[in-house]
Amino acid sequence: MTSINPGKKAAGERATEYIQSGMIVGLGTGSTAFWAIEKIGKMVMEGLQITAVATSVTSEEQAEKLHIPLISFAELDHIDVDIDGADEVDENMNLIKGGGGALLREKIIASSSKEMIVVVDESKMVETLGKFPLPAEVIPFGWEMTFRKLQSFGCTPVLRKKNQEVFVTDNGNYIIDCSFGSIPSPGDLQSQLNNIPGVVENGLFTNICSTVIVGYADGSTKVIS
């Protein structure tokens, strides 16, 4: 991390107050979840006893460096608390996630958690979702057809690339970023997009987040639940 965003750091660290020894913890992905994982690493070093499951290879590698004990999905039947970031959060705690490309694993872990805590800085809070392009994870086979189906929903879709190459998720899939401008009914759109053959999952998270921690530039935080 080259520069520190005080709001992201404050939100990420505040979320760790919800963790207790004996818990199974979901470790999110992104620049705000990064700070939560860093703090959890210090807490483990000081005696906190937890096991964790990561939403991405990047978060898994960070956890391993910090000696946070990781558990496989085969060994768990629930997750106590999941701490993750978001690209947008609306007034009803609906989210757009997937800017980092880990939306499928993030949704699997969030939906398996008793509590999902979302950590963001103030810039991510919006009245209505949709200014941030909505990611859809799609299988590579026939992605062009899936692209056209997404386009029929009135968005401007773009196949995600990184360094001039097609971006490939940790699951071996592609991501199509869909610019809607405004998403007034995120729950409906989430279901409709997931009904398109070829779409594995999309970045709308509705009725899944229990707490939002907003961090501000002065290092203060606000909890919304």
VODREN-338609 format. One record per residue (C-alpha): residue number from 1; x, y, z. Coordinates in steps of 0.05 Angstrom, whole numbers, plus 5000, padded with zeros to 4 digits. Example, Ala and Ser with C-alpha at 12.3 -4.5 7.8 and 13.67 -1.06 7.14 Angstrom:
% VODREN-338609
> num,xx,yy,zz
> 1,5246,4910,5156
> 2,5273,4979,5143
END
This chain:
% VODREN-338609
> num,xx,yy,zz
> 1,5000,5000,5000
> 2,5033,5064,4977
> 3,4989,5118,5008
> 4,4943,5112,5068
> 5,4870,5133,5063
> 6,4851,5152,5135
> 7,4777,5137,5124
> 8,4790,5067,5096
> 9,4840,5051,5151
> 10,4793,5075,5206
> 11,4733,5036,5179
> 12,4773,4972,5169
> 13,4803,4975,5239
> 14,4736,4992,5272
> 15,4704,4929,5243
> 16,4753,4884,5281
> 17,4718,4904,5346
> 18,4662,4855,5325
> 19,4711,4796,5327
> 20,4717,4750,5389
> 21,4760,4689,5403
> 22,4731,4625,5377
> 23,4699,4657,5315
> 24,4705,4637,5242
> 25,4718,4702,5204
> 26,4709,4718,5130
> 27,4765,4761,5103
> 28,4743,4808,5048
> 29,4781,4836,4989
> 30,4802,4907,4971
> 31,4835,4970,4997
> 32,4791,4977,5059
> 33,4786,4904,5078
> 34,4862,4905,5074
> 35,4864,4946,5138
> 36,4817,4899,5174
> 37,4862,4840,5157
> 38,4924,4878,5180
> 39,4891,4893,5247
> 40,4866,4821,5254
> 41,4938,4798,5243
> 42,4961,4841,5302
> 43,4904,4815,5345
> 44,4923,4743,5329
> 45,4995,4758,5348
> 46,4969,4786,5415
> 47,4930,4722,5430
> 48,4863,4726,5392
> 49,4843,4655,5372
> 50,4803,4652,5308
> 51,4802,4615,5242
> 52,4790,4651,5177
> 53,4768,4640,5105
> 54,4790,4688,5050
> 55,4749,4715,4991
> 56,4809,4719,4944
> 57,4879,4694,4932
> 58,4905,4764,4949
> 59,4871,4764,5017
> 60,4893,4693,5030
> 61,4965,4711,5017
> 62,4960,4772,5062
> 63,4930,4729,5118
> 64,4985,4676,5110
> 65,5039,4730,5118
> 66,5005,4754,5182
> 67,4999,4682,5209
> 68,4923,4685,5211
> 69,4900,4612,5214
> 70,4860,4594,5151
> 71,4807,4541,5144
> 72,4781,4506,5081
> 73,4707,4506,5061
> 74,4706,4431,5072
> 75,4720,4442,5146
> 76,4666,4494,5161
> 77,4591,4496,5164
> 78,4582,4570,5181
> 79,4619,4636,5185
> 80,4608,4681,5246
> 81,4626,4748,5216
> 82,4648,4771,5147
> 83,4686,4837,5139
> 84,4688,4864,5068
> 85,4689,4928,5028
> 86,4642,4955,4974
> 87,4645,4999,4913
> 88,4577,5032,4929
> 89,4529,5029,4988
> 90,4459,5059,4982
> 91,4411,5084,5036
> 92,4381,5014,5046
> 93,4450,4981,5054
> 94,4446,4950,4984
> 95,4516,4943,4954
> 96,4554,4941,4889
> 97,4616,4898,4896
> 98,4666,4867,4849
> 99,4712,4924,4830
> 100,4770,4880,4853
> 101,4743,4820,4814
> 102,4726,4775,4874
> 103,4650,4783,4874
> 104,4632,4709,4868
> 105,4674,4686,4926
> 106,4653,4748,4966
> 107,4579,4732,4956
> 108,4589,4658,4974
> 109,4623,4678,5040
> 110,4575,4736,5055
> 111,4514,4691,5045
> 112,4544,4638,5091
> 113,4558,4689,5147
> 114,4515,4704,5208
> 115,4535,4777,5200
> 116,4565,4816,5142
> 117,4601,4880,5162
> 118,4617,4927,5104
> 119,4674,4976,5111
> 120,4678,5037,5066
> 121,4702,5108,5064
> 122,4651,5164,5056
> 123,4660,5168,4980
> 124,4625,5101,4972
> 125,4559,5123,5003
> 126,4506,5140,4951
> 127,4431,5152,4948
> 128,4420,5104,4889
> 129,4466,5050,4863
> 130,4491,5050,4792
> 131,4543,5104,4780
> 132,4596,5051,4792
> 133,4594,5000,4735
> 134,4561,4935,4759
> 135,4607,4875,4749
> 136,4578,4810,4722
> 137,4622,4748,4727
> 138,4611,4705,4664
> 139,4639,4640,4639
> 140,4688,4648,4580
> 141,4648,4601,4535
> 142,4602,4642,4492
> 143,4617,4706,4531
> 144,4600,4748,4469
> 145,4528,4722,4471
> 146,4524,4736,4546
> 147,4551,4806,4531
> 148,4494,4819,4482
> 149,4442,4793,4531
> 150,4469,4841,4585
> 151,4467,4898,4535
> 152,4392,4884,4525
> 153,4380,4907,4597
> 154,4397,4978,4577
> 155,4468,4982,4603
> 156,4534,4996,4569
> 157,4575,4933,4579
> 158,4651,4929,4575
> 159,4694,4866,4579
> 160,4744,4879,4635
> 161,4817,4879,4615
> 162,4882,4885,4654
> 163,4947,4904,4619
> 164,4913,4896,4551
> 165,4895,4824,4568
> 166,4825,4798,4586
> 167,4819,4799,4662
> 168,4809,4729,4690
> 169,4780,4719,4760
> 170,4807,4670,4813
> 171,4753,4623,4787
> 172,4777,4626,4715
> 173,4719,4670,4691
> 174,4713,4737,4656
> 175,4680,4801,4683
> 176,4635,4846,4643
> 177,4626,4915,4675
> 178,4556,4942,4662
> 179,4545,5017,4666
> 180,4472,5029,4684
> 181,4478,5100,4710
> 182,4422,5087,4760
> 183,4395,5022,4791
> 184,4329,5040,4826
> 185,4309,4967,4840
> 186,4373,4929,4856
> 187,4338,4867,4882
> 188,4298,4857,4818
> 189,4359,4870,4773
> 190,4402,4821,4814
> 191,4352,4765,4800
> 192,4343,4783,4727
> 193,4417,4784,4711
> 194,4430,4718,4746
> 195,4377,4686,4703
> 196,4419,4699,4640
> 197,4454,4634,4620
> 198,4529,4647,4624
> 199,4525,4696,4682
> 200,4554,4662,4743
> 201,4540,4719,4791
> 202,4534,4795,4792
> 203,4559,4848,4840
> 204,4492,4869,4870
> 205,4488,4848,4943
> 206,4417,4860,4970
> 207,4388,4842,5039
> 208,4455,4812,5060
> 209,4493,4867,5096
> 210,4477,4877,5170
> 211,4525,4933,5188
> 212,4561,4988,5149
> 213,4621,5023,5179
> 214,4637,5089,5144
> 215,4706,5119,5154
> 216,4720,5194,5145
> 217,4781,5234,5124
> 218,4792,5257,5196
> 219,4798,5185,5220
> 220,4728,5183,5252
> 221,4677,5129,5237
> 222,4601,5121,5235
> 223,4564,5055,5245
> 224,4499,5043,5206
> 225,4460,4980,5223
END
